[in-house]
Amino acid sequence: MSDEKNTAEYSAKSINVLKGLEAVRKRPAMYIGDVGTRGLHHLVNEVVDNSIDEALAGYADNIVIIINKDDSVTVEDNGRGIPVDMHPEEKKSALEVVMTVLHAGGKFDKNTYKVSGGLHGVGVSVVNALSEWLQVEVKRDGKVYFQEYKRGVAVKPVKEIGKAKKNESGTKTTFYPDKEIFKSFKFKFDTLAERMRELAYLNKNITIKIKDERNGGEEETFHFKGGLIEFVKYLDETREPLHKTIYIEGEKDNTPIEIAFQYSDTYSENIFSYVNNINTHEGGTHLVGFKTALTRTFNNYASKNGLIKEGSKINLTGDDFREGLTAVISVKVAEPQFEGQTKTKLGNSETKSAVETLVGEKLAEFLEENPSVGKKIIEKCMRAAEAREAARKARDLARRKNALDSMNLPGKLADCSITDPEHCEVYIVEGDSAGGSAKQGRDRRFQAILPLKGKILNVEKANMNKILENNEIKAIISAIGAGLGADFDSTKARYGKIILMTDADVDGSHIRTLLLTFIYRHMQELINQGKVYIAQPPLYKIKKGKEEFYAFDDGERDEILKRLKVNSKSATEEVKGEVEEEGSIKGVTISRYKGLGEMNPEQLWETTMNPETRTVLQVTLESAAAADKIFETLMGDAVEPRREFIEKNAKYVRNLDI
């Protein structure tokens, strides 16, 4: 990065305007996804994206994020600083235009930013509109400028408040989310840190520091000189790699491309793709280009070097070349065209050919120079092909026996009467006892119940052949009716909601994690489309006279007891029976549920299954890379990382965010 920062080219003339900010406060979910935890953290990401854009343009290399004691957030960078001179059309400071006008910013001017991380260009003005207050400080041209806003409106014009040190520049933004929009909020350090870690891997020249000045003062600094190579190593930390990470970097058709990948001794495929630092969950043309080049290049190499066994009837396919593969693909596209359900699928056709050409050239060179690595990879792919063929035969046999035929549903499934998937939901329930209560308590018009016996197979340690032999997994596949893995088609799913209902104990948590691992690895589209939920059964029933209350954790229990004027200290986790405060008029009965089977059908309906009163957690993939890391840590062979993870996250176990 240059010591001298170019401010001449970045002025008020660089700021283009597309008007209209009023709609943001009326319909915030249109701009940030939702007004819950996800949307709240998206505010921070929008501000950070501005700093990342400065870094991509070569003008910043340091970003600091602070969660302040009052729950406001500060983001500071050492970029050029937002321009403060008069905007020629708006007749006010360019800083105020950027902060108060929707779609205003340098990212619409390709002379200012060749590529930009902002997906929709809504940027910091949306953060401003959804903040109770926001303050911005700009260091530029040897001076320090300041402006404050209330719910998106400038309190006073931009003013000069001091002198900046020589060659010092940058932007510092502090905001406090509006409680009229976000009814209750709490920034999660880990959620923000995971995104900052990801950004630091994707931009190896940047140092990102995040600090929490609330309880404990937790902080992390992310800087990875190895970039994507270190990203792949981090993702594969608990896996046994077959070789050193393969790294490809170059530019084709004005598209900078960076890719790192390696094979491990596992069975799952883990490919993460990014465009201008945006995680393209639904893939797109850059991913297609990579897969095509990978398959063709390895096939050519295997044939040319006689690595396919003579007389073998097995043909290697793309699936075989991706088993056990962990890869990160990052491209920078000047004019990205996004499509798909969540607008995170790249549609630029020229990007496919650029990635395909570069990977084909570089991978062929690597294999010629590293024949031992090439041989290891082809041998693994051959084993994958043999297992795939065995799995295909098992599937064909199962279909002939009607075991996986959607027309022949599992006998223990209590189906619903409505057939429209959008209005149907299936509860996958732990145990026959709870399944029996759920079947009696449900609304049989739209709620189906599938009870499971014991713990399902850990798919993280099994190939497809073993997976298809497991009876409980076969029941799930058959009930959902949309296939599995590469053959999975979410449009054929028989239910619009898949709800996992397990006990609120250690065994229940384990079963839930096994189920989530299976869905994530083999039916991930259900998660991407927001169709997977976790039921939240209560831990306690509190009764006072004819009044009944349900508490979902110890904190909620204590709040209810406080309202009932009962001493919560006397309400230990083991208590069952009468608890009376000294000098009280009436007794309170507290019952702790050890499992779903202890609830009668009416209680299960009232607390956990009635859409009007239940609480369910939607499973989302804010970061697919983070999810992959969690599942591999929890379900893989390495014991120490699993122990550390559980110890660190013990307090979140009931509501663990995947």
C-alpha positions as CSV (number, residue, x, y, z in Angstrom):
1,M,0.0,0.0,0.0
2,S,1.3,3.5,-0.9
3,D,2.2,5.9,1.9
4,E,0.8,8.8,-0.1
5,K,-3.0,8.5,-0.4
6,N,-4.6,9.8,-3.5
7,T,-7.4,12.2,-2.5
8,A,-7.5,14.2,-5.8
9,E,-9.4,11.6,-7.8
10,Y,-11.9,11.0,-4.9
11,S,-13.9,14.2,-4.5
12,A,-17.6,15.3,-4.4
13,K,-17.8,14.8,-8.2
14,S,-17.3,11.0,-7.6
15,I,-20.5,10.8,-5.5
16,N,-23.5,9.8,-7.7
17,V,-27.0,10.0,-6.4
18,L,-30.1,7.9,-6.7
19,K,-32.7,9.4,-4.3
20,G,-35.1,8.1,-1.7
21,L,-34.4,7.3,1.9
22,E,-37.9,7.5,3.4
23,A,-38.8,3.8,2.6
24,V,-35.9,2.4,4.7
25,R,-37.6,3.1,8.0
26,K,-41.0,1.9,6.7
27,R,-39.7,-1.4,5.3
28,P,-36.3,-2.0,6.9
29,A,-36.3,-5.8,6.1
30,M,-36.2,-5.0,2.4
31,Y,-32.7,-3.4,2.9
32,I,-31.1,-5.5,5.7
33,G,-33.0,-8.8,5.5
34,D,-34.8,-8.6,8.8
35,V,-35.0,-6.6,12.1
36,G,-33.8,-9.4,14.2
37,T,-30.3,-10.6,15.1
38,R,-29.3,-11.1,11.4
39,G,-30.3,-7.6,10.3
40,L,-28.7,-6.0,13.4
41,H,-25.3,-7.5,12.6
42,H,-25.8,-6.6,8.9
43,L,-25.6,-2.9,10.0
44,V,-22.0,-3.4,11.1
45,N,-21.2,-5.2,7.9
46,E,-22.5,-2.4,5.7
47,V,-20.3,0.1,7.4
48,V,-17.3,-2.2,7.3
49,D,-18.0,-2.8,3.5
50,N,-17.2,0.9,2.9
51,S,-13.8,0.4,4.6
52,I,-13.1,-2.8,2.6
53,D,-13.9,-0.9,-0.6
54,E,-11.2,1.6,0.3
55,A,-8.8,-1.4,0.9
56,L,-9.7,-3.0,-2.4
57,A,-8.9,0.3,-4.1
58,G,-5.5,0.3,-2.4
59,Y,-6.0,3.1,0.0
60,A,-6.6,1.4,3.4
61,D,-5.0,-1.5,5.2
62,N,-6.3,-1.1,8.8
63,I,-9.8,-1.4,10.1
64,V,-11.0,-1.3,13.7
65,I,-14.4,-2.4,15.0
66,I,-15.4,-1.6,18.6
67,I,-18.6,-2.7,20.4
68,N,-18.9,0.1,22.9
69,K,-20.1,-0.2,26.5
70,D,-23.4,1.4,25.6
71,D,-24.0,-1.1,22.7
72,S,-23.2,1.4,20.0
73,V,-20.6,0.3,17.4
74,T,-17.6,2.2,16.1
75,V,-15.9,1.3,12.7
76,E,-12.7,3.2,11.8
77,D,-10.4,2.9,8.8
78,N,-7.3,4.6,7.5
79,G,-8.6,5.1,4.0
80,R,-8.9,8.4,2.1
81,G,-11.8,9.7,4.2
82,I,-15.3,10.4,2.7
83,P,-15.2,13.6,0.7
84,V,-16.5,16.7,2.5
85,D,-16.5,19.3,-0.3
86,M,-19.8,20.6,-1.8
87,H,-21.7,18.2,-3.9
88,P,-22.4,19.9,-7.3
89,E,-26.1,18.6,-7.6
90,E,-27.2,18.3,-3.9
91,K,-25.7,21.6,-2.8
92,K,-24.4,20.2,0.5
93,S,-21.4,18.4,1.7
94,A,-20.6,15.1,-0.1
95,L,-20.3,13.5,3.4
96,E,-23.9,14.4,4.2
97,V,-25.0,13.1,0.8
98,V,-23.3,9.8,1.4
99,M,-24.8,9.5,4.9
100,T,-28.4,10.6,4.1
101,V,-29.2,9.7,0.5
102,L,-30.0,6.2,-0.6
103,H,-27.8,4.8,-3.4
104,A,-25.3,7.7,-3.0
105,G,-21.6,6.7,-3.0
106,G,-18.4,6.2,-5.0
107,K,-19.2,2.6,-5.8
108,F,-21.5,3.7,-8.7
109,D,-18.5,5.4,-10.3
110,K,-16.0,2.9,-11.7
111,N,-13.3,5.5,-11.8
112,T,-13.5,5.7,-8.0
113,Y,-14.0,2.0,-7.2
114,K,-13.2,-0.6,-9.9
115,V,-14.9,-3.3,-7.7
116,S,-17.1,-2.9,-4.7
117,G,-18.2,-5.2,-2.0
118,G,-21.6,-3.5,-1.5
119,L,-24.2,-6.0,-2.9
120,H,-27.1,-3.6,-3.4
121,G,-25.3,-0.2,-2.9
122,V,-27.6,0.7,0.0
123,G,-24.6,1.2,2.2
124,V,-24.1,3.4,5.2
125,S,-27.2,5.6,4.5
126,V,-29.4,2.7,5.5
127,V,-27.4,2.2,8.7
128,N,-27.9,5.9,9.4
129,A,-31.7,5.7,8.7
130,L,-32.0,2.8,11.1
131,S,-29.9,4.3,13.9
132,E,-31.2,6.3,16.8
133,W,-28.0,8.4,16.4
134,L,-24.9,8.2,14.2
135,Q,-21.7,10.2,14.4
136,V,-19.1,10.4,11.6
137,E,-15.6,11.8,11.8
138,V,-13.4,12.3,8.7
139,K,-9.7,12.9,8.6
140,R,-8.8,14.4,5.2
141,D,-6.4,17.0,3.7
142,G,-4.8,17.7,7.1
143,K,-8.2,18.4,8.8
144,V,-10.8,16.6,10.9
145,Y,-14.5,17.0,10.1
146,F,-17.6,15.9,12.1
147,Q,-21.3,15.5,11.6
148,E,-24.1,14.0,13.7
149,Y,-27.4,12.5,12.6
150,K,-30.6,11.5,14.4
151,R,-32.6,8.7,12.6
152,G,-30.9,9.5,9.3
153,V,-31.3,13.3,9.5
154,A,-28.3,15.6,9.9
155,V,-28.4,17.6,13.2
156,K,-26.1,20.3,11.9
157,P,-24.0,20.9,8.8
158,V,-20.5,19.3,8.5
159,K,-18.0,21.2,10.6
160,E,-14.3,21.3,11.0
161,I,-13.3,20.3,14.5
162,G,-9.5,20.0,14.4
163,K,-6.2,19.3,12.6
164,A,-5.1,15.8,11.4
165,K,-1.5,14.6,11.6
166,K,0.6,14.7,8.4
167,N,-0.5,11.9,6.0
168,E,-3.3,10.8,8.4
169,S,-6.7,10.2,6.8
170,G,-9.7,7.9,7.3
171,T,-13.3,7.6,8.4
172,K,-14.7,6.8,11.8
173,T,-18.4,6.0,12.2
174,T,-20.2,5.3,15.4
175,F,-23.9,4.4,15.5
176,Y,-26.6,3.2,17.9
177,P,-29.3,1.1,16.4
178,D,-32.8,2.5,16.8
179,K,-35.0,0.7,19.3
180,E,-38.1,1.7,17.4
181,I,-36.8,-0.6,14.7
182,F,-34.9,-3.2,16.7
183,K,-37.1,-3.8,19.7
184,S,-34.3,-5.4,21.7
185,F,-30.8,-6.0,20.6
186,K,-27.5,-7.3,21.7
187,F,-24.5,-7.4,19.4
188,K,-22.7,-10.8,19.5
189,F,-18.9,-10.6,19.4
190,D,-18.5,-14.0,17.8
191,T,-21.0,-13.3,15.0
192,L,-19.1,-10.1,14.0
193,A,-15.7,-11.7,14.6
194,E,-16.5,-14.6,12.2
195,R,-17.3,-12.1,9.4
196,M,-14.1,-10.1,10.1
197,R,-12.0,-13.2,10.1
198,E,-13.5,-14.1,6.7
199,L,-12.8,-10.7,5.3
200,A,-9.2,-10.8,6.6
201,Y,-8.6,-14.2,4.8
202,L,-10.1,-12.8,1.6
203,N,-8.0,-9.6,1.7
204,K,-4.5,-10.6,2.9
205,N,-3.1,-7.1,3.0
206,I,-5.6,-5.9,5.6
207,T,-5.5,-6.0,9.4
208,I,-8.9,-6.1,11.1
209,K,-9.2,-5.6,14.8
210,I,-12.5,-6.2,16.7
211,K,-12.9,-5.3,20.3
212,D,-15.8,-5.7,22.8
213,E,-15.6,-3.1,25.5
214,R,-18.6,-4.6,27.4
215,N,-18.0,-7.5,29.8
216,G,-14.5,-8.9,29.7
217,G,-13.2,-6.7,27.0
218,E,-12.8,-9.6,24.5
219,E,-10.8,-8.8,21.3
220,E,-9.3,-10.4,18.2
221,T,-6.9,-9.1,15.5
222,F,-7.1,-10.8,12.1
223,H,-4.2,-10.5,9.6
224,F,-3.4,-13.5,7.3
225,K,-0.4,-13.0,5.0
226,G,-1.2,-16.4,3.4
227,G,-4.7,-15.3,2.5
228,L,-6.8,-18.1,1.0
229,I,-4.1,-20.7,1.8
230,E,-4.5,-20.0,5.5
231,F,-8.3,-19.9,5.0
232,V,-8.3,-23.5,3.7
233,K,-6.0,-24.6,6.5
234,Y,-8.4,-23.0,9.0
235,L,-11.4,-24.8,7.5
236,D,-9.5,-28.1,7.4
237,E,-7.9,-27.7,10.9
238,T,-9.5,-30.9,12.2
239,R,-9.2,-32.9,9.0
240,E,-6.2,-34.9,7.8
241,P,-5.0,-33.3,4.5
242,L,-3.6,-35.5,1.7
243,H,-1.2,-32.8,0.4
244,K,-0.2,-29.2,0.8
245,T,-2.7,-26.6,-0.3
246,I,-2.8,-25.9,-4.0
247,Y,-2.9,-22.1,-4.8
248,I,-3.9,-20.5,-8.0
249,E,-3.8,-16.7,-8.6
250,G,-4.0,-14.7,-11.8
251,E,-6.2,-12.4,-14.0
252,K,-8.2,-13.4,-17.1
253,D,-10.4,-11.0,-19.1
254,N,-9.8,-8.2,-16.5
255,T,-11.1,-10.5,-13.7
256,P,-8.7,-11.1,-10.8
257,I,-9.0,-14.7,-9.6
258,E,-7.7,-16.3,-6.4
259,I,-8.3,-20.0,-5.5
260,A,-6.9,-22.3,-2.8
261,F,-7.9,-25.9,-2.3
262,Q,-6.9,-29.2,-0.9
263,Y,-8.2,-32.8,-0.4
264,S,-8.6,-34.5,3.0
265,D,-9.5,-38.0,4.1
266,T,-13.1,-37.0,4.6
267,Y,-16.2,-37.6,2.4
268,S,-17.9,-34.2,2.3
269,E,-17.4,-31.4,-0.4
270,N,-16.8,-28.0,1.0
271,I,-16.5,-25.2,-1.6
272,F,-16.9,-21.6,-0.6
273,S,-17.2,-19.0,-3.3
274,Y,-16.9,-15.2,-3.1
275,V,-17.4,-12.3,-5.5
276,N,-16.0,-8.9,-4.3
277,N,-15.9,-10.4,-0.7
278,I,-19.6,-11.4,-0.9
279,N,-20.3,-15.0,0.0
280,T,-22.2,-16.4,-3.0
281,H,-24.1,-19.1,-1.1
282,E,-25.9,-20.2,-4.3
283,G,-22.7,-20.3,-6.3
284,G,-22.9,-19.1,-9.9
285,T,-20.7,-18.9,-13.0
286,H,-17.4,-18.6,-11.1
287,L,-18.2,-21.9,-9.3
288,V,-19.3,-23.6,-12.5
289,G,-16.0,-22.6,-14.2
290,F,-13.9,-24.0,-11.3
291,K,-15.8,-27.3,-11.2
292,T,-15.6,-27.8,-15.0
293,A,-11.9,-27.1,-15.1
294,L,-11.2,-29.4,-12.1
295,T,-13.1,-32.3,-13.6
296,R,-11.6,-31.9,-17.1
297,T,-8.0,-31.3,-15.9
298,F,-7.9,-34.3,-13.5
299,N,-9.6,-36.6,-16.0
300,N,-7.1,-35.6,-18.7
301,Y,-4.2,-36.1,-16.2
302,A,-5.4,-39.5,-15.1
303,S,-5.8,-40.8,-18.7
304,K,-2.5,-39.3,-19.8
305,N,-0.6,-40.9,-17.0
306,G,-2.4,-44.3,-16.9
307,L,-3.7,-43.8,-13.4
308,I,-7.1,-45.4,-14.1
309,K,-6.9,-49.2,-13.5
310,E,-6.9,-51.1,-16.8
311,G,-10.2,-52.8,-17.4
312,S,-12.0,-50.6,-14.9
313,K,-15.6,-49.9,-15.8
314,I,-15.8,-47.0,-13.4
315,N,-15.9,-43.5,-15.0
316,L,-14.7,-40.6,-12.8
317,T,-17.3,-37.9,-12.5
318,G,-17.4,-34.4,-11.0
319,D,-18.8,-35.7,-7.8
320,D,-15.8,-38.0,-7.4
321,F,-13.3,-35.2,-7.9
322,R,-15.0,-33.1,-5.2
323,E,-15.3,-35.7,-2.4
324,G,-13.1,-34.6,0.5
325,L,-12.3,-31.3,-1.3
326,T,-12.1,-28.0,0.6
327,A,-11.8,-25.0,-1.7
328,V,-12.2,-21.2,-1.5
329,I,-12.8,-19.3,-4.7
330,S,-12.5,-15.5,-4.7
331,V,-13.1,-13.3,-7.8
332,K,-13.2,-9.6,-8.3
333,V,-15.9,-8.6,-10.9
334,A,-16.3,-5.0,-12.0
335,E,-20.0,-5.3,-12.8
336,P,-21.4,-8.3,-11.0
337,Q,-24.8,-9.5,-12.0
338,F,-26.5,-11.4,-9.1
339,E,-29.5,-13.7,-9.4
340,G,-31.2,-16.5,-7.5
341,Q,-33.5,-16.5,-4.5
342,T,-31.2,-14.5,-2.2
343,K,-29.4,-12.6,-4.9
344,T,-26.1,-14.3,-4.0
345,K,-25.7,-16.3,-7.3
346,L,-23.3,-14.8,-9.8
347,G,-24.7,-14.7,-13.3
348,N,-21.8,-13.1,-15.4
349,S,-21.1,-15.6,-18.2
350,E,-17.7,-14.2,-18.9
351,T,-16.6,-15.1,-15.4
352,K,-17.1,-18.8,-16.1
353,S,-14.7,-18.8,-19.0
354,A,-12.1,-16.7,-17.1
355,V,-12.1,-19.0,-14.1
356,E,-12.2,-22.2,-16.2
357,T,-9.3,-21.1,-18.4
358,L,-7.1,-20.0,-15.5
359,V,-7.7,-23.1,-13.4
360,G,-7.2,-25.4,-16.3
361,E,-3.8,-23.8,-17.1
362,K,-2.5,-23.5,-13.6
363,L,-3.7,-26.9,-12.3
364,A,-2.2,-28.7,-15.3
365,E,1.1,-27.0,-14.6
366,F,0.9,-28.0,-10.9
367,L,0.2,-31.7,-11.7
368,E,3.1,-31.9,-14.1
369,E,5.4,-30.5,-11.5
370,N,3.9,-32.6,-8.6
371,P,3.1,-36.1,-9.9
372,S,3.0,-37.6,-6.4
373,V,0.2,-35.3,-5.3
374,G,-1.6,-35.9,-8.6
375,K,-1.4,-39.7,-8.0
376,K,-2.7,-39.4,-4.4
377,I,-5.7,-37.3,-5.5
378,I,-6.6,-39.6,-8.4
379,E,-6.4,-42.6,-6.0
380,K,-8.8,-40.9,-3.6
381,C,-11.2,-40.1,-6.5
382,M,-11.1,-43.7,-7.6
383,R,-12.2,-44.8,-4.1
384,A,-14.9,-42.2,-4.2
385,A,-16.1,-43.5,-7.6
386,E,-16.2,-47.1,-6.2
387,A,-18.2,-46.0,-3.2
388,R,-20.5,-44.0,-5.4
389,E,-21.2,-47.0,-7.6
390,A,-21.9,-49.2,-4.6
391,A,-24.3,-46.5,-3.3
392,R,-26.0,-46.3,-6.7
393,K,-26.6,-50.1,-6.6
394,A,-27.9,-49.9,-3.0
395,R,-30.3,-47.1,-4.1
396,D,-31.5,-49.1,-7.1
397,L,-32.1,-52.1,-4.9
398,A,-33.8,-50.0,-2.3
399,R,-36.1,-48.4,-4.9
400,R,-37.0,-51.8,-6.2
401,K,-38.0,-52.7,-2.7
402,N,-39.8,-49.4,-2.4
403,A,-37.8,-48.4,0.7
404,L,-37.0,-45.0,-0.6
405,D,-40.0,-44.6,-2.9
406,S,-41.9,-41.4,-2.0
407,M,-45.1,-43.3,-2.8
408,N,-44.3,-45.7,0.1
409,L,-43.8,-43.5,3.1
410,P,-42.2,-44.9,6.3
411,G,-44.8,-46.7,8.5
412,K,-44.0,-44.6,11.6
413,L,-44.7,-41.3,9.8
414,A,-48.0,-39.8,10.9
415,D,-48.7,-37.7,7.8
416,C,-50.9,-34.6,7.5
417,S,-54.1,-34.3,5.4
418,I,-53.1,-31.2,3.5
419,T,-50.9,-31.9,0.5
420,D,-49.7,-28.4,-0.4
421,P,-46.0,-28.3,0.9
422,E,-46.1,-24.6,1.6
423,H,-48.8,-25.2,4.2
424,C,-47.4,-28.4,5.7
425,E,-44.7,-29.0,8.3
426,V,-43.1,-32.2,9.7
427,Y,-41.8,-32.6,13.2
428,I,-38.8,-34.9,13.4
429,V,-39.1,-36.0,17.0
430,E,-36.6,-37.8,19.4
431,G,-38.1,-41.0,20.7
432,D,-41.3,-43.0,20.4
433,S,-42.8,-41.6,23.7
434,A,-42.5,-38.0,22.6
435,G,-43.6,-39.0,19.1
436,G,-46.7,-40.5,20.6
437,S,-47.6,-37.4,22.5
438,A,-46.8,-35.2,19.4
439,K,-49.1,-37.4,17.2
440,Q,-52.0,-37.0,19.7
441,G,-51.4,-33.3,20.3
442,R,-50.8,-32.1,16.7
443,D,-53.1,-30.4,14.3
444,R,-53.3,-33.3,11.9
445,R,-54.4,-31.1,9.0
446,F,-51.0,-29.6,8.4
447,Q,-48.6,-31.2,11.0
448,A,-46.8,-34.5,10.3
449,I,-44.8,-36.4,12.9
450,L,-41.8,-38.6,12.3
451,P,-40.5,-40.2,15.5
452,L,-36.8,-41.4,15.4
453,K,-35.4,-44.2,17.5
454,G,-32.1,-43.4,19.1
455,K,-29.2,-41.5,17.5
456,I,-28.9,-41.3,13.7
457,L,-25.6,-42.0,12.0
458,N,-22.9,-39.4,12.2
459,V,-22.7,-38.6,8.4
460,E,-19.4,-36.7,8.9
461,K,-17.6,-40.0,9.2
462,A,-19.5,-42.1,6.7
463,N,-19.6,-42.4,2.9
464,M,-22.9,-42.5,0.9
465,N,-23.1,-46.2,0.9
466,K,-23.1,-46.4,4.8
467,I,-25.6,-43.4,5.0
468,L,-28.1,-45.2,2.8
469,E,-28.0,-48.3,5.0
470,N,-29.1,-46.4,8.1
471,N,-32.9,-47.0,8.8
472,E,-33.5,-43.7,10.5
473,I,-31.9,-41.7,7.7
474,K,-33.8,-43.7,5.1
475,A,-37.0,-42.7,7.0
476,I,-36.1,-39.0,6.9
477,I,-35.2,-39.1,3.2
478,S,-38.4,-40.9,2.4
479,A,-40.6,-38.6,4.5
480,I,-39.2,-35.4,3.0
481,G,-39.3,-37.0,-0.5
482,A,-36.8,-34.7,-2.3
483,G,-33.8,-37.1,-2.8
484,L,-30.3,-36.7,-1.4
485,G,-27.0,-35.1,-2.0
486,A,-26.4,-34.2,-5.7
487,D,-29.8,-35.6,-6.5
488,F,-31.6,-33.4,-4.0
489,D,-34.4,-31.3,-5.4
490,S,-36.0,-28.9,-2.9
491,T,-39.0,-28.4,-5.2
492,K,-40.1,-32.0,-4.5
493,A,-40.0,-31.5,-0.7
494,R,-43.3,-32.6,0.8
495,Y,-43.1,-30.0,3.6
496,G,-42.5,-26.3,3.8
497,K,-41.1,-26.5,7.3
498,I,-38.8,-29.2,8.8
499,I,-38.9,-28.9,12.6
500,L,-36.4,-30.7,14.7
501,M,-37.8,-31.5,18.2
502,T,-35.4,-33.0,20.7
503,D,-35.1,-33.0,24.5
504,A,-33.5,-30.1,26.2
505,D,-30.6,-32.1,27.6
506,V,-27.1,-33.2,26.5
507,D,-28.4,-36.3,24.6
508,G,-31.1,-34.2,22.9
509,S,-28.5,-31.6,21.8
510,H,-26.3,-34.4,20.4
511,I,-29.2,-35.8,18.4
512,R,-30.2,-32.4,17.1
513,T,-26.6,-31.7,16.0
514,L,-26.5,-35.1,14.2
515,L,-29.7,-34.2,12.4
516,L,-28.4,-30.7,11.5
517,T,-25.2,-32.2,10.2
518,F,-27.1,-34.6,8.0
519,I,-29.3,-31.9,6.6
520,Y,-26.4,-29.5,6.1
521,R,-24.3,-32.0,4.3
522,H,-26.9,-33.7,2.1
523,M,-30.0,-31.4,2.0
524,Q,-28.4,-28.0,2.4
525,E,-30.9,-26.3,0.1
526,L,-33.5,-26.7,2.8
527,I,-31.4,-24.5,5.1
528,N,-30.6,-22.0,2.4
529,Q,-34.3,-21.6,1.7
530,G,-35.1,-21.1,5.4
531,K,-37.1,-24.3,5.8
532,V,-35.3,-25.9,8.8
533,Y,-36.3,-25.0,12.3
534,I,-35.5,-26.1,15.9
535,A,-38.4,-26.5,18.3
536,Q,-38.0,-24.9,21.7
537,P,-39.7,-27.1,24.4
538,P,-40.0,-25.5,27.8
539,L,-37.8,-26.6,30.7
540,Y,-40.2,-25.6,33.5
541,K,-43.9,-25.4,34.2
542,I,-44.8,-22.9,37.0
543,K,-48.3,-23.1,38.5
544,K,-49.9,-20.7,40.9
545,G,-53.6,-21.5,41.6
546,K,-55.3,-21.8,38.3
547,E,-52.5,-19.9,36.5
548,E,-49.9,-21.8,34.5
549,F,-46.6,-20.4,33.0
550,Y,-43.9,-22.1,31.0
551,A,-40.2,-21.1,31.1
552,F,-37.7,-22.0,28.4
553,D,-34.6,-21.4,30.6
554,D,-33.5,-20.6,34.1
555,G,-33.5,-16.9,33.5
556,E,-37.1,-16.9,32.2
557,R,-38.1,-19.1,35.2
558,D,-36.6,-16.6,37.6
559,E,-38.4,-13.7,35.9
560,I,-41.8,-15.5,36.3
561,L,-41.1,-16.2,39.9
562,K,-40.2,-12.6,40.5
563,R,-43.5,-11.5,39.0
564,L,-45.2,-14.0,41.3
565,K,-43.2,-12.6,44.2
566,V,-41.5,-15.9,44.9
567,N,-37.8,-16.2,46.0
568,S,-36.0,-17.6,43.0
569,K,-33.1,-18.8,45.1
570,S,-35.3,-21.5,46.5
571,A,-36.2,-22.7,42.9
572,T,-33.2,-24.9,42.1
573,E,-33.0,-27.0,38.9
574,E,-33.9,-30.2,40.8
575,V,-37.0,-28.8,42.5
576,K,-40.4,-30.4,42.1
577,G,-43.2,-29.5,44.4
578,E,-44.3,-26.6,46.6
579,V,-42.1,-23.6,47.0
580,E,-43.3,-20.8,49.2
581,E,-41.7,-17.5,50.0
582,E,-41.6,-16.8,53.8
583,G,-44.7,-15.0,54.7
584,S,-46.5,-15.6,51.3
585,I,-50.5,-16.0,51.0
586,K,-50.4,-18.9,48.3
587,G,-48.1,-21.9,47.1
588,V,-46.3,-22.1,43.7
589,T,-45.6,-25.5,42.0
590,I,-42.5,-25.7,39.8
591,S,-42.1,-28.7,37.6
592,R,-38.9,-29.3,35.6
593,Y,-39.3,-31.4,32.4
594,K,-36.6,-33.9,31.9
595,G,-37.8,-34.8,28.4
596,L,-40.5,-34.3,25.8
597,G,-42.0,-37.6,26.8
598,E,-43.0,-36.2,30.2
599,M,-45.4,-33.8,28.6
600,N,-49.0,-34.9,27.8
601,P,-50.3,-34.1,24.3
602,E,-52.1,-30.9,25.4
603,Q,-49.0,-29.5,27.0
604,L,-46.8,-30.4,24.0
605,W,-49.3,-28.7,21.7
606,E,-49.7,-25.6,23.9
607,T,-45.9,-25.0,24.4
608,T,-44.1,-26.4,21.4
609,M,-46.4,-27.1,18.5
610,N,-49.2,-24.5,18.4
611,P,-48.1,-21.9,15.8
612,E,-49.8,-19.2,17.8
613,T,-47.8,-19.7,21.0
614,R,-44.7,-21.8,20.2
615,T,-41.1,-20.5,19.8
616,V,-39.0,-22.0,17.0
617,L,-35.5,-21.1,15.9
618,Q,-34.9,-20.8,12.2
619,V,-31.6,-22.4,11.1
620,T,-29.7,-19.9,8.9
621,L,-26.3,-19.9,7.2
622,E,-25.0,-16.5,7.7
623,S,-21.6,-17.9,7.0
624,A,-21.3,-21.3,5.3
625,A,-17.6,-21.5,6.1
626,A,-18.3,-21.0,9.8
627,A,-21.1,-23.6,9.7
628,D,-18.7,-26.1,8.0
629,K,-16.1,-25.4,10.7
630,I,-18.6,-26.0,13.5
631,F,-19.9,-29.3,12.1
632,E,-16.5,-30.6,11.4
633,T,-15.4,-29.6,15.0
634,L,-18.4,-31.2,16.7
635,M,-18.6,-34.3,14.5
636,G,-15.1,-35.0,13.3
637,D,-12.4,-37.2,14.8
638,A,-10.3,-34.6,16.6
639,V,-11.1,-34.5,20.3
640,E,-9.3,-31.4,21.6
641,P,-10.9,-28.9,19.2
642,R,-14.3,-30.3,20.1
643,R,-13.6,-30.0,23.9
644,E,-12.4,-26.4,23.4
645,F,-15.5,-25.5,21.3
646,I,-18.0,-27.0,23.8
647,E,-16.3,-25.3,26.8
648,K,-16.3,-21.9,25.0
649,N,-20.0,-22.2,23.9
650,A,-21.4,-24.1,26.9
651,K,-23.7,-21.1,27.8
652,Y,-25.1,-21.0,24.2
653,V,-25.8,-24.8,23.9
654,R,-29.6,-24.5,23.9
655,N,-29.7,-21.8,21.3
656,L,-26.5,-22.5,19.4
657,D,-26.3,-20.4,16.2
658,I,-25.2,-22.5,13.2
